[in-house]
Amino acid sequence: MSALPGTVVTYPSGATTSTGRVLHVADAGEGRLAVVLDTTAFHPVDTAWPDQPADRGTIRVGETILPIADAVVGATQGDELLLGPAVPVRTGTDGWTFVVAHLVPAHAVREGDVVQVEVDRGHRLALSAGHTACHLASLALDRALVDAWTKEAPVDALGAPAFDALAIQESRIHPDGSTDTYRIGRSLRRKGFEPGALEDLEALSSRIDAQLAEWISSGGSVRVETSGDRLADRRTWVCDLPGGQARIPCGGTHLPSLAELASATVALRSRPVEGGIELVMTTTAIRA
């Protein structure tokens, strides 16, 4: 395998179609090939933080249209291309090259072929709505828990104590929503968080919903800023909100405006776990 350049990705700007040249084809097992292109609009799942799943869509090779079964981040330091869970480092690690690997049924795809990628626009839109609502809900959760802190803590993009960043265990984006799991244990309590703030989850969710309604009604613009066009380059979610602009590092896809949301609401549930509490926040977005 010759040295690969990092894949140019166009999905941060909202692109759902692209034309690319095949740089490498590898056996991905189970009768599938991993096809690496120089440019793609297809969003892959990141192994290190797999919050947003891969897009759905197809690759056209000549007159043949192949379904893309999955898309994962691939990485190489030399002659071997590692895929998905086999990648031992986070995307962007120095000394590594990162690519998007499109997993397709075995077919006569060759290096040098020019192919067209087509993303399922409806599915992309639903995931983008879910991801935008997820960020809003995390900020609204932080704000709703401001009074739960007895010590100074790191702050979020809007200046509230960063409960979400400090307690998050897992985040999963799904069409028109998300599920975020938090752990409140000894470490968070030592940082000054009082778990008693979670005793009335109905009241807490009402405060979050009210904040979400206020922000969404503003119709603020949303964009993804990038430090470059390669997969490993830094990307930042930027959202204009009443009273300030939120900026959160993010590699996912998003709506271009809060005006595309009619509403977003959350449901909270908790349970005791060893050493503390697990809190799960499910966010549901309704598109306008």
Secondary structure, 3 states (H helix, E strand, C coil): CCCCCCCEECHHHCCCEEEEEEEEEEEEECCEEEEEECEECCCCECCCCCCCCCCCEEEEECCEEEEECEEEEEEECCCCEEEHHHCCCCCCCCCCEEEEEEEEECCCCCCCCEEEEEECHHHHHHHHHHHHHHHHHHHHHHHHCHHHECCCCCECCCCCECHHHHHEEEEEEECCEEEEEEEECHHHHHCCECHHHHCCHHHHHHHHHHHHHHHHHCCCEEEEEECCCECCCCEEEEEEECCEEEEEECCCCCCCEHHHEEEEEEEEEEEEECCEEEEEEEEEEEEC
